[in-house]
Amino acid sequence: MTHPTPTVPAPVTHTARAEYERAVSHREPAPAARAVARAVAAFAAARLTGLLAVAVVARTGDQNAFRLLGRSWDSRWYTGIAARGYGRTLFFDEGVAQSDLAFFPLYPALIRAVHTVTPFGFGACGLVVSWLGAVAAAVGIYKIAARLHDHRTATVLVLLWGLLPHSVILTMAYTEPVLTALAAGSLYALLTGRWIWAGTLAALAGLSRPNGFAVAAAVAATAAYELVKRRGRVSPRLWTGVALAPVGWCAYVLWVGCRRGDPLGGYFTVQREWGSRFDFGRGSWKFVQHLFLDGDKVVFAMTVALVAVALLLYGLLLCDRAPLPLLVYTGVLLLITVGGSGFFESKPRFLLPAFPLLLPLACALVRTARARPRHAALVVGALAGLSVAYGTYLVTTARMPL
């Protein structure tokens, strides 16, 4: 079986390529179960603290915490598809029509499956799927970081992912935890040369969300590098993995297109009717200009700050010579987020699956912890406070689409 050796896209020095070829080709022992459990426990503690804060604030404001987490905004669309299937469209003025065909089918199917075998309602089943997906994602993120760095860095990376300002969404009935789990599994399979697993998980990721296509892009880019490096002499498993990777995303887009009478363009028409389109960031830039000139809600300002930080972290990821699959996957997610127009306040949520962005920060925090433990603890404490406070605000007070 051929083992891929991820690298950085051109321009890249021979030294940089050799360094990461050495790092990725080195096979560390499988992470100990206790080490993985500690990382997952740290992640769970962060998210449970956030849930507790939401519950307390919701109770003081006479709100239902369960409804806020499992039956708000997109959650209602997903649970509706799980309960009744596709076919719902809401019509508004100025030609705006919101169809449930905009939502990919894997998450509703998982909700339906859990509902079939449990006595829970669809909202509770959505939360079960999301929480299990978040735990699976934490394990996958840990294994990737442990392979590339060490167990301490892996634990810090998982904790940082659980402390993002928008990480409250990881405990809501949304699709991001499922996509992240599938993406982490596929990327880890790429790093370890398991092409069929990489392609299969990428296909499932493509069925989970529109930006799940980023996983298939990572598989294709890594395969292209292997083909060039080995002059076409690759395992048939590579071809199988590459063929599988885009199947889920393409199948759903074509199905929606056929249902709308336009096989290649029907799905994108549905997105435009929602007000979402890819315009290379022109719409987003106009909105940012509006924010600077006229001001607006704090959520929008926070969105600009978080996207700017994500771009900075991607630059650091490039400088750190991260493996090619991580660079392509994260780069495509960033491109879709920055270049797309629509629900501006949702952009940080679209970047939640982009966990490789946090690798440079995790490495820096580990180095700081060794030299100045109190400083590292202060940083983690500040991030935890921001995550809990802002996440609680988003769910209980902002009253805006997430």
N, C-alpha and C positions, 0 to 999 in steps of 0.2 A: 504493500500500500504506500502511495506517495504521500509524503508529509509536506504541506505547504510551509513556506518560509516567508511570512508577511514582511513587507518592507514599506518604505515611504515613496510616494509618487515623485517623479522627476520635478525639479532638480534635486538630486540627492547624492551625497558623496559616497565613494566606495567605503570609507570608514564607517559611515552611518549605516549603510546597508549591511556590512559585515557584522556590526555590533548587534543589530536586531536579529539577523539570521542566527547568530550564536545564542542570543537570549531565548528565542522562540524554539529553536531546535533542541535546547536543553530540556530534558524531561524530568521534572521534579516528581517526587512521590505524591500520590494523591493526598489532598489535604485531610488531616485527621478529622474524624467526626466531631471531636470536642472543639476543635478550632472553628469549624463551620458553625457548630451550635452556638458558640460564644458570639460570633458575628451576627447570626440571626437573632439571638437574644438581645443584642444591642439595638439592632434595627427595630425589633418588636417593642422594646422599651420606649424608643423614640416615638413610634407611631401610637402606642397606647397612651402616652402622655398627651399627644395631640388629640386623641379621641376623648380623653377625659376632659380636656379643656373645652372641646366642642359641646360635650354633654352638659357641663356646668353652665356655660354661657347660654346654651339653648334653654335650659330649665329656668334660668332667671328671666329669660325673655319670653316665656310661655310658648316656646317652639318645641317641636318634636325632633329630637336628635336623630332617631332612626329614619324619619322621613327626609331630613336634610341630607343624610349620607346615602340612602338607598333609593330615593324617589325624587331627585332634583335634576333639572335640566336634561342633559343627554341620558341620564339614567332612566328617565321615563320612556324615552324612545326605545332603549334597549330592552327594558322589561316588557314594553308593549309588543315588540317583535317576538320576544320569547313566548308571550301569552297567546298572540293572535296571528303571528306571521306577518309578512309584508303586505302593504296595501294602504297605508295611512298617509294622507297628504293634507297639510294645513295651508290655506290660501290667505294671502294678505294683500294689502294695497300695493300699487306700483309694480305689479307683476312678480311679487315675491311668493314663491311656493316652497314649502318645506316638506319634502317627501322622506319617508323612512328608508327609501332605497339608498340614501346617502350613507347609511350605517352598515358596516360590513358584518357578515353573519356569524363568525365564530363565537364571539362573546354571547350573543343571544342563544345560540345553540347550547353552549355550556350552561347557561342559566336554566334553560329548559330541561337539560339532562339532570341537573341537581334537583330541580323541582319535581321531576318524575320519581326520584328515589327518596325524597325527604318530605316531611309535612310542612315545610316552610313556604311562605309566599314568595312571589317573584322578586320583590325587593330584597328580602333576606337572602335569597339564593344568589342574587347579583353580588351582594356583599361577601358571601362565602367564596364565590369564584374569584373576586378581586383579592381578598385576603390570602387565599391559597396561592394565587398568582404572584402576589407581592413576596411571599416567603420563597417561592421557587425562584423568583428573580434575584432575591438576595443571595441565594445559594449560587446561582450562575455567575453573578457579579463577583462574588468571593473567589470562585474557582479561577476566573480569568485573571484577577489581580494577583492571586497567589502564584499562578504560573509565571506571570511576567515579572513579579517583584518578590514579595514575601508575605507571610501570614499576617503580620501586623499591618502592612499596607492594605491588604485585602479587607481586614476588619474595619479599618478606618474608612475605606471607600464605601463599604456597605452602610456604615453609620452616616456618612455624609449624604448618601443618596436618600436615607430616611429623614434627613434634616433639611432638605431643600425647602425654600419658602412655600412651594406649591405641593409639597409631599403629602398634604392632607388628602389629595386626590387618590393617593395609593390606598387609602382606606375607605374610598367611596365606590359606588357601583359604576365604575368607569373601566375602559378597556386598557388603559396604560399599563397596569401591572401585568396583564396577560401578554401584551406585546413585548414588554421588557423581558419577561421570563423566556419567551420563545427566541427573542433576539440574542440574549445572553447565551442560551443553549447552542444556537447556531454558530455564534462567533467562537465559542469555546471549541466546538467541533471543527471549525476551520483551523484554529490554532493547533489542533492535535491531529489534523489530517483525516478526519472522519467525514468524507465528502457526502455520503448518502444521508447521514444524520444532519449535516449542515443544510443540505437542500430540502429535506423533509421539514425541518423546523422553520426554514425560511418560507416554505409554502404555507405553513400554518400561520406564520406571522403576517403574510400577505392577506390572509383571510380575516385578520383581526382588526386592522385599521388601514386607512388610505396610505399613511406614511410607513406602513409595514413593508412597503416595497424597498425601503432602505436596506433591509436584510438581504434580499435577493441581489441588490446592487453590490453588496459586500462579497457575496459568494461569487458573482460574475467577475468582479475585479480581481479577486484572489486567484481565480481559475485562469484568467488571462495572463496574470503574472507568471503562474506556473507553466503555462504553455510556452511563453517566450523564454523563460529560464531554461526549460528542459527541451526546447526546440520541438515541441509537439509530442514528445515521448512521455505520456502520462497514463495513469491508470484509468480503465473504463469507469471506475467509481467517480472520478472527477466529472466525466461527461454526464453521468447519471445525476449527480448532485446539482450541476449547473442546470440541467433540464428540469429538475423538480422545483428549483428555487422560485421561479416566477409564476408557477402554476396557480397557486391560490389567488393571488392578486388579479392576474389576467382573467381567470375563470369568472370571478365575481363581476369585474368590470364588463366583460362581454355579456354576462347574463343580464345585468341591468340594461345594457345597450339594446339587447334583443327585446327585452320587455318594453323598452321605450321606442322601439322601431328604428333605432340607429345603433347598430352593434358596436361601432368604434367610438361614437361620440355621445351616446345616450347617458352614460354615467357622468360625464363631465358637464352635460347640460343640467343634470340634477344638482350638481355642485354649484353651478352658476345661479340656479334658481334659489339656492340657499344664500347666495351672495359671496360664495367662496370661489376664487379663481387664482391661477398662478400668473402673475403679471411682472415677475422679476423684481418685486418689491416696490413698484411705483405707488400702489395704494397705501402700503405701510409707511412709506416715506412721507406722503402727504399727511397722513394722520400724525406722524411724529412732528411735522412742522406745525400742525394745528396745536399740538400739546405745548410746544415751546412758545408759540405766539399767544394762545388764548387760555391755556391751562385746561384741566379737566379732572376727572376723578383720580384718586390715588392709585387705583388698580392699574390704570393706563400708564401712569408714571412708573410704577413698579415693573410693569411689563417691559418698558423700554430699558430699564436698568438691568433686568434679568437677561434679556436678549443680548445686550451689550457685553455683559459678563460672560455669557456663553461664547460669543465670538472671540473674546480675549482668551478664554480657556482653550478654545480650539487652536488658536495660535500657539499656545504653550504645548498642546498635545503634539502639534507638528514639530516644534523645537525639540521635544523629548523623543522624537523618532519612534512614535508608537507604531505597532504593527499595522500593515495595510488594511486588514478587515475592519479594525476599529476606526481608522481614519475615514474610510469610505462610508461606513455605516453612519458615523456621526456627522460627516460632511453632508450627506444626503438629507439627513434629518434637519440640519441647519438650513440647507438650501430651501427645502420645502417650507420651513417655518418663516424664514426671512423673505423669501420670494413670493409667498402666498398672501393674498388679501382676503379679508373676511372678518371673522370675529377676532379682533386685535387682542382682546384680553385673554384669549385662549392660547396664545403663543407659548407662554411658559409651560403649559400643560403638554403641548406638543413636543417639548424638549425633555420631559421627564424620562423617556426611554433612552436619552443620550447620556447614559451613565459614564462612558469613557471620558467625557469632558472633566470629570472630577478626579481623574487619575493624577494629573500634576499637583492638584491641591492636596490629595491624600499623601503623596510622596513628601511634599513640603511639610505637611503636618507631622508626619512620622519623624522627619529630621528635627523639627522643632521640639517634639516631645522628648527626644533623646538629650537635647542640649538644654532646653528650658521647659520643663514639664508644666509649670504654672501658666506659661504663655499659651501652650497648646490647649490646656484645660479651659482657659479664658476664651479662646477662639471657638471651641466646641460649645461652651456654654452660651456664647453670643448667638451662634447659629441655631442652637436649640430654642432659645428665647424668641428669635425671629420666626422660626418655623411654627412654633406653637401659636404665637400671637397673630401672625399674618394668616396662617391657615384657618384659625378660628374666625378671624374677621371675614375671610372669603366666604365661609360656609354660613355663618350666622348673621352677618351684617351687610356685606357688600350687595347682596341680592342682584348679582350679575351672572350671566352665563360663564361657566368655568371652561 
